[in-house]
Every structure is written in structure tokens, then in C-alpha cells.
């Protein structure tokens, strides 16, 4: 029976920092003249939402098949489809007798005859063969345990291909995140020159307005106190430090390697939310047009991160 593994993913890809919830994989199995086609595709979702489409002969195996799939899929809205295709097209249909079902019908009829003391039907064989499901076309016979082992291997091949696709998509997401984080960090560094200049501008504006009011005497010591009060309200050093720390932590989570961790995407989402809070506070405290423009650009970069975080496993 197939077990979830990432051993078939190339080592260079296994070092990828994150995995995408977007994936696709497929495989085929030829079994007694019937082709079984397995396809797996997924998009992002908060939890694992597995939709399994099966041919009629596999419906009674659904729980078993889910047991194979669920441990390997982790998270996402996943559609798994298994189709059958009869390779005897253009020739006479190859029919088979479902021996287990035939025996079950016979046992039931034989028991009823003995219990009720009724005569046996003259043409019991024809009667038994007329019952539904006794004569089936090739590809409609229930699969044996050995057949299920082979089908499980085919499903495993599709899962391995599917997870390899997730790794490749994760590498693309990683590049986007690194680019956006670098951009936010660069914009944050551009804020520094405005931090002191806006305080100097505030002092100059207050002194200029007070100078216009020639008839009013003011206490210079009190003016300094008021300036200190406004400076404390406008101080952004804590917000800058926290934002820088969040950027660093985001990078650390990105750098984690190994098999998929279903909590990593959620963790990155939480960090992005905290980054947004600090950027918003920077914007509310910035009384400088140039600084506000930098904040707007940071918000734009962060919004793109938030959109892509939704695709992280």
C-alpha cells in the first residue's frame, strides 16, 4: 500500500523553503485490458477539502482510497479523479462472470428452496445469469486485493508527481516573497532621513506661528515640553524596529526546509498581518508627504505578499 513520501522529489527541490497548495499530478495503470487514469489537482483552501470521483467498480473502495490520499495531500481544495477506459474499442465486448456474486445468488436460492420446500426452477442456470451484476463487461469486475495494490502504486505515482509540482510552485512563491520583503526593507530604510527632519520642521512651524503672534508672550520651557510631547506621539522608532523584526521572522519561516508543514502558510499569514499593523501605524504618525508616499508603497508590496500567502501550504 502506498504511503506518503517525498523521496522521489529531487534533492535540490526538497530544499525548497515552501510548498504551494496549487498542484497537479497524473498516472495510468493498464489492468486486464482496462486503463485506469488517475489525476490529482488542487487550489488553495484553509483546510483539506478532498473531492473524490470514482468509477462504479471502485465506489466500495472509497474509504480505502481516501486513507491513501489524505495523509499525502495535507491541505487545499483537492480534486482526485479515477477514470477507466476499455481498450477493446472496435472489438466485441469481453464479458466475465462475477463468480462471487453468482455463488451468493445460488446460495440464497438454494436456502429458500430447502426452507420452503418448493421445487427447484427448471433452468436455474439461466435464472442466475439473468440477475444484475452476474455478467459484466471487462473493466466492471470488482478489483481483487492484488489489483488494489497495483492501483495504489499508480495513485502513489500521481501523488509524487503532484507534490513535485507543489515544490516547483513553492519555489516561484519564494522568489516573490523575497523580492517583496527586500522592497519593503528598502522602503523602510528610506524613511530614516525623514524621521529627524519632520521633528525639525515641527519645531520651526511652531516657532514661526508663535513669532507671528507678537502680542503674546510664551514660556520657552513650556514650548520645549510641548515639543517633547508631540515628538513622543510622532516617534516611530518602535514601529520601525517591530516591522524590521517581522520581516526577519518572515524570512526565517521561509527558510525552514523539509517536508510540508501545514501550519507554515498560516504562520506566514499571521506575520503579514502584524507587518500591516506596523505599516499602518507608520502611516498614521507620518506628517510628511514624502514619508506617506513610502508607506503607501510598502502597503502595496505587503498586499501582494498577502495575496500569495493564501497559496502557501
HELIX and SHEET records of a PDB file:
HELIX    1   1 UNK A   11  UNK A   14  1                                   4    
HELIX    2   2 UNK A   56  UNK A   61  5                                   6    
HELIX    3   3 UNK A   62  UNK A   73  1                                  12    
HELIX    4   4 UNK A   99  UNK A  116  1                                  18    
HELIX    5   5 UNK A  124  UNK A  130  1                                   7    
HELIX    6   6 UNK A  145  UNK A  212  1                                  68    
HELIX    7   7 UNK A  220  UNK A  234  1                                  15    
HELIX    8   8 UNK A  237  UNK A  255  1                                  19    
HELIX    9   9 UNK A  264  UNK A  285  1                                  22    
HELIX   10  10 UNK A  289  UNK A  309  1                                  21    
SHEET    1   A 4 UNK A  23  UNK A  31  0                                        
SHEET    2   A 4 UNK A  34  UNK A  43 -1                                        
SHEET    3   A 4 UNK A  76  UNK A  86 -1                                        
SHEET    4   A 4 UNK A  48  UNK A  53  1                                        
SHEET    1   B 2 UNK A  95  UNK A  97  0                                        
SHEET    2   B 2 UNK A 135  UNK A 137 -1                                        
END                                                                             
